[in-house]
Amino acid sequence: MLPKCSQCDRTSSVMWWSVSNGEICNECNELKKNGDQDENGSQCEEKSIRKSTRITRMRIKYNAGIIRGIPKGKSRRNIFKKAPPAKTPTITATTSTVESLFFGNKYYQVGDIVSLVDNKYNTYYAQIRGLLQDSFCEKSAVITWLIPTTDSPPPNEAFDPATYLIGPDEDFPRKLSALQFVMHAPNDYYKQDCPYPKPYTLDATECDTNSYIWSRL
């Protein structure tokens, strides 16, 4: 028995389509897809287009992975994608005060006498008032200038601690690389209430039994 279209009663068609009330030919099926009227004047049902949610799901998943910062996998797109440059965190050096330290094979401590040379090769002397060291091992010192007197030897030749007077204090530290070690000294030697006698007031026997030592390296 030949098939028969339930809408146009056609018995020959290149393709037949099954519907709820029987079968329809390929022409009626095309008219139904396009939303045109059939031969009986009835309006064909419009085809309902189902929108895929795959793109939306992938977009939500991709955005969520970016927000979390933990991608589930590295695809070719992620490998060749240019990532924004990471900003280097700002590191601030923290400085701490110390009583003594080593620098240039020398042992420095508070109270040591150091010398400084200017661009005209004039030598000046100072006493270390404080030592500083930061987190990058940068070492510096805060000094107090020493003023020579008429009894002082030429500064470029020698240094006599008993002939110098305490001078002004510097507020800003200087790097230890700019200072030259001269001798160790008590940190309160140049104060008004200094408990130590001056070297020129002692004879040879008293210097040998003294409780402190002037030393040169």
Backbone as JSON, one array per atom type, in Angstrom:
{
  "sequence": "MLPKCSQCDRTSSVMWWSVSNGEICNECNELKKNGDQDENGSQCEEKSIRKSTRITRMRIKYNAGIIRGIPKGKSRRNIFKKAPPAKTPTITATTSTVESLFFGNKYYQVGDIVSLVDNKYNTYYAQIRGLLQDSFCEKSAVITWLIPTTDSPPPNEAFDPATYLIGPDEDFPRKLSALQFVMHAPNDYYKQDCPYPKPYTLDATECDTNSYIWSRL",
  "N": [[0.85, -1.18, 0.0], [0.63, 2.17, -0.94], [2.13, 5.05, 0.58], [0.37, 7.92, 1.82], [-0.05, 11.39, 1.79], [-1.13, 13.18, 4.59], [-1.98, 15.77, 4.44], [-1.92, 16.93, 1.79], [-2.79, 14.81, 0.26], [-1.02, 13.52, -1.4], [0.68, 10.93, -3.13], [3.21, 10.33, -3.97], [6.55, 11.04, -3.24], [9.82, 12.28, -2.52], [10.7, 11.9, 0.0], [9.33, 10.9, 3.09], [7.63, 12.03, 6.02], [6.97, 11.41, 9.41], [4.15, 12.24, 11.34], [1.83, 13.32, 13.96], [-0.77, 12.69, 13.08], [-0.41, 10.88, 11.02], [1.37, 10.53, 7.96], [3.42, 12.86, 6.16], [4.32, 14.48, 3.09], [7.5, 15.4, 1.62], [7.39, 18.05, 0.56], [5.28, 19.26, 1.96], [6.38, 19.14, 4.45], [8.54, 20.9, 4.16], [7.13, 23.28, 3.76], [6.0, 23.47, 6.25], [8.22, 23.84, 7.86], [9.1, 26.37, 7.0], [7.04, 27.94, 7.86], [4.9, 28.59, 6.17], [1.54, 28.67, 4.74], [-0.46, 25.76, 4.28], [-2.04, 23.74, 1.75], [-4.66, 23.49, 2.62], [-5.13, 25.9, 3.9], [-4.42, 26.19, 6.51], [-2.34, 27.35, 9.15], [1.04, 26.53, 9.37], [2.88, 25.11, 12.0], [5.31, 26.99, 13.64], [8.74, 26.4, 13.66], [10.34, 25.59, 16.6], [13.19, 26.99, 17.8], [15.92, 25.77, 19.45], [18.07, 27.19, 21.63], [21.46, 26.85, 22.07], [23.12, 26.26, 25.1], [25.73, 25.92, 25.52], [27.85, 27.73, 24.99], [27.34, 29.71, 26.86], [27.64, 28.27, 29.23], [30.33, 27.53, 29.08], [31.51, 30.05, 29.08], [30.83, 31.04, 31.6], [32.16, 29.16, 33.17], [34.79, 29.62, 32.38], [35.2, 32.29, 33.19], [34.85, 31.98, 35.92], [37.05, 30.41, 36.53], [39.09, 32.23, 36.06], [38.61, 34.15, 38.01], [38.98, 32.67, 40.36], [41.62, 32.02, 39.97], [42.79, 29.55, 39.62], [43.25, 27.62, 37.17], [41.7, 24.81, 35.58], [42.92, 23.34, 33.57], [45.49, 23.51, 31.05], [45.02, 24.71, 28.04], [45.69, 25.02, 24.47], [45.04, 27.62, 23.83], [45.31, 28.97, 26.27], [48.02, 28.65, 26.68], [49.38, 30.11, 24.67], [48.4, 32.6, 25.13], [48.88, 35.96, 25.99], [49.89, 36.84, 29.09], [49.09, 39.28, 31.58], [51.68, 41.5, 32.77], [53.28, 40.75, 35.85], [53.28, 42.67, 38.78], [56.03, 43.75, 40.59], [56.45, 43.35, 44.04], [56.87, 46.05, 46.33], [59.75, 46.48, 48.22], [60.86, 47.46, 51.3], [63.73, 48.55, 52.9], [64.66, 47.65, 56.13], [66.11, 49.16, 58.88], [68.39, 48.59, 61.51], [69.83, 49.22, 64.72], [73.1, 48.52, 65.96], [75.62, 47.4, 68.27], [78.16, 46.62, 67.57], [80.05, 45.5, 64.7], [81.32, 43.73, 61.79], [83.34, 44.82, 59.12], [84.95, 45.0, 56.08], [87.14, 43.38, 56.96], [87.55, 44.49, 59.42], [86.86, 45.22, 62.82], [84.31, 46.98, 64.09], [83.05, 49.17, 66.59], [80.88, 50.98, 68.83], [82.14, 54.14, 69.63], [84.62, 54.02, 68.46], [87.45, 55.5, 66.8], [87.6, 57.15, 63.74], [88.75, 58.07, 60.46], [88.4, 60.54, 57.87], [88.72, 61.52, 54.48], [88.88, 64.29, 52.35], [88.21, 65.68, 49.04], [90.48, 67.12, 48.57], [92.46, 65.8, 49.82], [92.7, 66.19, 52.54], [92.76, 65.27, 55.92], [90.38, 64.28, 58.32], [89.06, 63.72, 61.61], [86.86, 61.63, 63.52], [84.43, 60.38, 65.86], [82.69, 57.34, 66.29], [79.31, 57.37, 66.85], [77.08, 55.78, 66.66], [76.04, 52.67, 65.18], [74.68, 51.28, 62.22], [72.7, 48.88, 60.47], [71.11, 47.51, 57.68], [68.46, 45.46, 56.17], [69.58, 44.6, 53.8], [72.23, 44.24, 54.32], [73.65, 46.59, 54.27], [75.92, 48.74, 55.65], [76.43, 51.34, 57.94], [77.41, 54.36, 59.69], [76.9, 56.66, 62.38], [78.39, 59.65, 63.15], [80.48, 61.7, 65.29], [82.1, 64.71, 65.08], [85.57, 65.43, 65.66], [87.54, 67.99, 67.06], [90.61, 69.42, 66.37], [93.34, 70.69, 68.42], [95.81, 73.21, 69.34], [97.88, 71.67, 70.26], [97.69, 69.37, 68.88], [99.01, 66.92, 66.63], [99.96, 67.18, 63.11], [97.1, 66.5, 61.13], [97.3, 64.81, 58.88], [99.43, 63.24, 59.45], [99.5, 61.98, 62.05], [97.49, 60.87, 64.89], [96.42, 62.04, 67.94], [94.61, 61.23, 70.64], [94.29, 62.59, 73.04], [94.57, 65.27, 72.55], [92.42, 66.26, 71.2], [89.14, 67.71, 70.89], [85.64, 67.32, 71.62], [83.27, 67.61, 68.98], [80.7, 68.88, 66.72], [77.64, 66.96, 66.23], [76.65, 64.67, 63.71], [73.65, 64.3, 61.89], [72.85, 62.6, 59.85], [73.56, 59.32, 58.69], [76.73, 57.91, 57.61], [78.2, 55.86, 55.07], [80.12, 52.96, 55.85], [82.13, 52.4, 54.11], [83.23, 54.83, 53.42], [84.69, 55.56, 55.58], [87.68, 55.34, 57.52], [89.3, 53.12, 59.64], [90.8, 54.0, 62.75], [91.45, 53.76, 65.59], [90.45, 51.93, 68.55], [88.28, 53.17, 71.11], [86.96, 54.34, 74.27], [83.44, 54.91, 74.39], [82.53, 57.13, 75.78], [84.62, 58.81, 76.11], [85.21, 61.46, 75.35], [83.38, 62.97, 76.72], [82.06, 65.37, 79.14], [81.91, 64.45, 81.78], [83.8, 62.39, 81.85], [84.95, 59.24, 82.89], [87.47, 58.28, 82.53], [90.97, 58.78, 82.78], [93.06, 61.15, 81.03], [95.44, 60.23, 78.49], [97.91, 61.66, 78.63], [98.13, 62.3, 81.27], [98.98, 60.11, 82.64], [101.6, 58.0, 83.73], [104.1, 55.64, 82.61], [103.86, 53.27, 84.16], [101.26, 53.4, 85.21], [99.77, 53.32, 82.87], [100.14, 50.71, 82.09], [98.72, 49.26, 83.98], [96.16, 50.11, 83.63], [92.54, 50.05, 83.26], [91.5, 50.07, 80.71], [92.21, 49.92, 77.19], [93.99, 51.52, 74.67], [93.93, 50.95, 71.29], [95.31, 50.09, 68.11], [94.71, 48.97, 64.82]],
  "CA": [[0.0, 0.0, 0.0], [1.45, 3.36, -1.05], [1.84, 6.06, 1.6], [-0.46, 9.04, 1.39], [0.14, 12.59, 2.62], [-2.34, 13.51, 5.33], [-2.35, 17.16, 4.21], [-2.2, 17.2, 0.37], [-3.21, 13.54, -0.35], [-0.04, 13.12, -2.42], [1.13, 9.55, -2.92], [4.6, 10.19, -4.42], [7.43, 12.04, -2.64], [11.2, 11.77, -2.36], [10.9, 11.55, 1.41], [8.12, 10.97, 3.91], [7.86, 12.42, 7.41], [5.91, 10.92, 10.31], [3.54, 13.22, 12.22], [0.88, 12.71, 14.9], [-1.96, 12.18, 12.4], [-0.06, 10.05, 9.87], [2.61, 10.87, 7.28], [3.35, 13.99, 5.24], [5.36, 14.44, 2.07], [8.63, 16.3, 1.83], [7.0, 19.41, 0.25], [4.51, 19.8, 3.09], [7.3, 19.31, 5.57], [9.28, 22.13, 3.93], [6.22, 24.38, 4.04], [5.82, 23.54, 7.7], [9.44, 24.44, 8.42], [9.17, 27.78, 6.63], [5.94, 28.66, 8.47], [3.91, 28.96, 5.18], [0.25, 28.0, 4.83], [-0.59, 24.58, 3.43], [-3.11, 23.82, 0.76], [-5.94, 23.6, 3.3], [-5.28, 27.23, 4.51], [-4.06, 26.17, 7.93], [-1.0, 27.88, 9.41], [1.96, 25.51, 9.89], [3.52, 25.46, 13.26], [6.68, 27.46, 13.5], [9.73, 25.53, 14.3], [10.93, 26.16, 17.8], [14.64, 26.9, 17.74], [16.5, 25.59, 20.78], [19.34, 27.88, 21.72], [22.44, 26.08, 22.82], [23.69, 26.93, 26.29], [27.13, 25.51, 25.69], [28.71, 28.9, 25.03], [27.11, 30.37, 28.14], [28.25, 27.47, 30.29], [31.78, 27.63, 28.98], [31.9, 31.4, 29.47], [30.74, 31.13, 33.06], [33.23, 28.35, 33.75], [36.07, 30.29, 32.12], [35.29, 33.46, 34.06], [35.02, 31.53, 37.29], [38.43, 29.99, 36.68], [39.95, 33.42, 36.13], [38.4, 34.79, 39.31], [39.63, 31.87, 41.38], [43.04, 31.99, 39.73], [43.27, 28.17, 39.58], [42.68, 26.98, 35.98], [41.65, 23.35, 35.66], [43.82, 22.76, 32.6], [46.13, 24.45, 30.15], [44.79, 24.43, 26.64], [46.58, 25.75, 23.59], [44.7, 29.03, 23.91], [45.89, 29.53, 27.48], [49.48, 28.63, 26.6], [49.87, 31.18, 23.81], [47.77, 33.86, 25.5], [49.79, 36.84, 26.7], [49.43, 37.17, 30.43], [49.52, 40.63, 32.0], [52.91, 41.44, 33.58], [53.08, 40.8, 37.3], [53.93, 43.81, 39.42], [56.94, 43.35, 41.64], [56.12, 44.04, 45.28], [57.85, 47.03, 46.81], [60.42, 46.02, 49.43], [61.49, 48.55, 52.03], [64.82, 48.09, 53.76], [64.5, 47.97, 57.54], [67.42, 49.43, 59.49], [68.47, 48.32, 62.94], [71.06, 49.68, 65.36], [73.93, 47.47, 66.56], [76.73, 47.91, 69.06], [79.42, 46.29, 66.91], [79.91, 44.76, 63.45], [82.51, 43.52, 60.98], [83.27, 45.42, 57.79], [86.28, 45.11, 55.47], [88.13, 42.73, 57.84], [87.74, 45.32, 60.6], [85.83, 45.11, 63.85], [83.88, 48.31, 64.5], [82.14, 49.26, 67.71], [80.55, 52.36, 69.2], [83.24, 54.82, 70.3], [85.86, 53.94, 67.68], [87.91, 56.7, 66.1], [87.73, 56.92, 62.3], [89.24, 59.23, 59.71], [87.77, 60.8, 56.59], [89.57, 62.3, 53.58], [88.09, 65.01, 51.37], [88.75, 65.65, 47.68], [91.79, 67.79, 48.56], [93.33, 64.91, 50.59], [92.8, 66.64, 53.92], [92.28, 64.23, 56.82], [89.58, 64.71, 59.46], [88.82, 62.61, 62.53], [85.54, 61.62, 64.14], [84.14, 59.24, 66.72], [81.43, 56.68, 65.94], [78.27, 57.52, 67.88], [76.12, 54.7, 66.49], [76.22, 51.8, 64.02], [73.41, 50.88, 61.61], [72.76, 47.82, 59.47], [69.77, 47.26, 57.17], [68.18, 44.09, 55.77], [70.42, 44.27, 52.65], [73.6, 44.24, 54.82], [74.29, 47.89, 54.05], [76.4, 49.15, 56.97], [76.74, 52.76, 58.02], [77.71, 54.83, 61.04], [76.62, 58.05, 62.73], [79.65, 60.1, 63.74], [80.64, 62.99, 65.95], [83.38, 65.26, 64.64], [86.58, 65.79, 66.66], [88.19, 69.23, 66.69], [92.01, 69.44, 66.85], [93.82, 71.86, 69.16], [97.17, 73.61, 68.96], [98.81, 70.6, 70.66], [97.46, 68.19, 68.04], [99.95, 66.77, 65.51], [99.29, 67.38, 61.8], [96.12, 65.42, 60.93], [97.7, 63.88, 57.83], [100.57, 62.45, 59.9], [99.2, 61.15, 63.22], [96.3, 61.25, 65.67], [96.6, 61.98, 69.38], [93.25, 61.43, 71.17], [94.26, 63.49, 74.2], [94.65, 66.67, 72.12], [91.22, 66.6, 70.42], [87.94, 68.05, 71.62], [84.4, 66.86, 71.0], [82.71, 68.59, 68.06], [79.27, 68.74, 66.43], [77.12, 65.65, 65.84], [75.99, 64.56, 62.41], [72.33, 63.67, 61.99], [72.68, 61.6, 58.82], [74.65, 58.32, 58.73], [77.65, 57.76, 56.49], [78.57, 54.48, 54.8], [81.41, 52.59, 56.42], [83.14, 52.39, 53.05], [83.84, 56.15, 53.36], [85.42, 55.78, 56.83], [88.9, 54.56, 57.72], [89.48, 52.84, 61.07], [92.03, 54.53, 63.34], [91.71, 53.07, 66.86], [89.34, 51.74, 69.48], [88.26, 54.15, 72.19], [85.71, 54.32, 75.03], [82.44, 55.75, 73.74], [82.3, 58.34, 76.57], [85.94, 59.39, 76.43], [85.22, 62.9, 75.12], [82.31, 63.65, 77.45], [82.53, 66.22, 80.23], [82.06, 63.64, 82.99], [84.5, 61.17, 81.44], [85.59, 58.59, 84.04], [88.8, 57.81, 82.17], [91.98, 59.85, 82.74], [93.68, 61.37, 79.73], [96.72, 59.51, 78.4], [99.09, 62.45, 78.99], [98.2, 62.42, 82.74], [99.43, 58.84, 83.19], [102.97, 57.59, 83.41], [104.19, 54.32, 81.97], [103.38, 52.2, 85.05], [99.82, 53.5, 85.31], [99.18, 52.88, 81.61], [100.16, 49.25, 82.01], [97.71, 48.71, 84.89], [94.88, 50.77, 83.41], [91.47, 49.1, 82.98], [91.1, 50.15, 79.31], [93.34, 49.84, 76.28], [93.93, 52.19, 73.37], [94.49, 49.97, 70.35], [95.32, 50.4, 66.68], [94.77, 47.78, 63.96]],
  "C": [[0.89, 1.24, 0.0], [1.1, 4.34, 0.06], [1.09, 7.23, 1.0], [-0.28, 10.19, 2.36], [-1.17, 12.95, 3.29], [-2.79, 14.95, 5.11], [-2.72, 17.42, 2.74], [-2.62, 15.94, -0.41], [-2.27, 13.12, -1.48], [0.46, 11.72, -2.08], [2.57, 9.34, -3.36], [5.41, 11.35, -3.84], [8.83, 11.43, -2.49], [11.47, 11.35, -0.93], [9.61, 11.75, 2.16], [8.49, 11.26, 5.35], [6.68, 11.98, 8.27], [5.46, 12.04, 11.22], [2.52, 12.53, 13.09], [-0.33, 12.1, 14.21], [-1.63, 11.38, 11.15], [1.29, 10.41, 9.31], [2.37, 12.06, 6.36], [4.51, 13.88, 4.27], [6.45, 15.46, 2.38], [8.27, 17.76, 1.56], [6.22, 20.04, 1.39], [5.4, 20.02, 4.31], [8.14, 20.57, 5.43], [8.43, 23.36, 4.2], [6.01, 24.56, 5.54], [7.04, 24.15, 8.39], [9.5, 25.94, 8.18], [8.04, 28.6, 7.23], [4.9, 29.11, 7.46], [2.63, 28.19, 5.39], [0.22, 26.81, 3.88], [-1.78, 24.75, 2.49], [-4.48, 23.97, 1.4], [-6.11, 24.95, 3.99], [-4.92, 27.27, 5.96], [-2.61, 26.64, 8.09], [-0.14, 26.77, 10.0], [2.62, 26.02, 11.17], [4.96, 25.9, 13.02], [7.62, 26.55, 14.29], [10.36, 26.25, 15.49], [12.44, 25.91, 17.77], [15.18, 26.84, 19.17], [17.9, 26.2, 20.78], [20.29, 27.1, 22.61], [22.99, 26.91, 23.97], [25.13, 26.55, 26.51], [28.06, 26.71, 25.81], [28.58, 29.61, 26.37], [27.78, 29.61, 29.27], [29.76, 27.58, 30.27], [32.28, 29.01, 29.41], [31.87, 31.56, 30.98], [31.87, 30.36, 33.71], [34.58, 29.02, 33.57], [36.25, 31.51, 33.02], [35.5, 33.06, 35.51], [36.44, 31.06, 37.53], [39.38, 31.15, 36.79], [39.83, 34.09, 37.49], [39.11, 34.01, 40.41], [41.14, 31.84, 41.21], [43.63, 30.59, 39.67], [42.64, 27.51, 38.35], [42.76, 25.47, 36.1], [42.61, 22.69, 34.68], [44.39, 23.83, 31.69], [45.89, 24.01, 28.71], [45.75, 25.24, 25.79], [46.3, 27.26, 23.65], [45.32, 29.68, 25.15], [47.4, 29.59, 27.41], [50.0, 29.82, 25.82], [49.24, 32.54, 24.14], [48.75, 34.69, 26.33], [49.2, 37.23, 28.04], [49.88, 38.57, 30.81], [50.76, 40.54, 32.88], [52.6, 41.58, 35.06], [53.89, 41.93, 37.9], [54.78, 43.33, 40.58], [56.59, 44.08, 42.94], [57.24, 44.95, 45.74], [58.41, 46.57, 48.15], [61.14, 47.22, 50.05], [62.54, 47.99, 52.97], [64.58, 48.56, 55.19], [65.89, 48.09, 58.17], [67.34, 49.19, 60.98], [69.81, 48.81, 63.47], [71.77, 48.5, 66.02], [75.05, 48.15, 67.34], [78.07, 47.64, 68.41], [79.11, 45.49, 65.66], [81.27, 44.64, 62.78], [82.3, 44.14, 59.6], [84.69, 45.57, 57.26], [87.39, 44.55, 56.33], [88.47, 43.58, 59.07], [86.56, 45.13, 61.54], [85.52, 46.51, 64.37], [82.94, 48.2, 65.69], [81.92, 50.73, 68.05], [81.69, 52.96, 70.02], [84.54, 54.79, 69.53], [86.16, 55.26, 66.99], [88.13, 56.33, 64.64], [88.21, 58.21, 61.65], [88.52, 59.32, 58.39], [88.68, 61.72, 55.79], [88.67, 62.97, 52.55], [88.76, 64.97, 50.0], [90.08, 66.36, 47.54], [92.81, 67.03, 49.43], [93.63, 65.47, 51.98], [92.13, 65.6, 54.82], [91.54, 64.86, 58.0], [89.26, 63.48, 60.31], [87.45, 62.78, 63.19], [85.41, 60.36, 64.99], [82.78, 58.67, 66.36], [80.47, 56.78, 67.12], [77.24, 56.41, 67.81], [76.39, 53.94, 65.21], [74.87, 51.32, 63.54], [73.67, 49.78, 60.59], [71.34, 47.5, 59.02], [69.65, 45.81, 56.72], [68.97, 43.66, 54.55], [71.9, 44.28, 53.02], [74.36, 45.51, 54.44], [74.63, 48.48, 55.42], [76.82, 50.61, 56.93], [76.93, 53.14, 59.48], [77.32, 56.29, 61.17], [77.81, 58.54, 63.54], [79.49, 61.43, 64.45], [82.03, 63.51, 65.61], [84.26, 65.6, 65.85], [87.36, 67.0, 66.16], [89.62, 69.22, 67.22], [92.32, 70.74, 67.6], [95.24, 72.21, 68.69], [98.19, 72.55, 69.32], [98.68, 69.38, 69.76], [98.53, 68.11, 66.95], [99.23, 67.01, 64.19], [98.34, 66.21, 61.51], [96.54, 64.4, 59.87], [98.84, 62.97, 58.27], [100.21, 61.51, 61.05], [97.95, 61.67, 63.91], [96.6, 61.01, 67.14], [95.25, 62.23, 70.03], [93.19, 62.42, 72.32], [94.25, 64.95, 73.8], [93.43, 67.1, 71.31], [90.05, 66.88, 71.35], [86.71, 67.55, 70.86], [83.8, 67.97, 70.15], [81.23, 68.36, 67.81], [78.91, 67.31, 66.01], [76.5, 65.73, 64.46], [74.68, 63.81, 62.58], [72.15, 62.54, 60.98], [73.84, 60.61, 58.85], [75.49, 58.36, 57.47], [77.99, 56.28, 56.31], [79.96, 54.18, 55.36], [82.51, 52.53, 55.37], [83.85, 53.73, 52.92], [84.67, 56.46, 54.6], [86.63, 54.85, 56.89], [89.14, 54.38, 59.21], [90.83, 53.37, 61.55], [92.37, 53.79, 64.62], [90.4, 52.86, 67.61], [89.45, 52.76, 70.61], [86.97, 53.98, 72.98], [84.7, 55.29, 74.42], [82.15, 57.03, 74.51], [83.61, 59.04, 76.92], [85.94, 60.9, 76.32], [84.08, 63.63, 75.83], [82.88, 64.44, 78.62], [82.79, 65.41, 81.5], [82.75, 62.32, 82.66], [85.18, 60.53, 82.63], [87.02, 58.16, 83.77], [89.79, 58.98, 82.2], [92.6, 59.97, 81.36], [95.03, 60.68, 79.67], [97.91, 60.34, 78.85], [99.21, 62.63, 80.5], [98.74, 61.16, 83.4], [100.88, 58.62, 82.83], [102.96, 56.17, 82.85], [103.63, 53.21, 82.84], [101.86, 52.22, 85.16], [99.14, 53.07, 84.02], [99.15, 51.37, 81.5], [99.07, 48.63, 82.86], [96.35, 49.33, 84.68], [93.82, 49.75, 82.98], [91.0, 49.17, 81.54], [92.34, 50.26, 78.45], [93.02, 50.66, 75.04], [94.61, 51.27, 72.37], [94.37, 50.5, 68.94], [95.44, 49.09, 65.92], [95.53, 48.09, 62.69]]
}
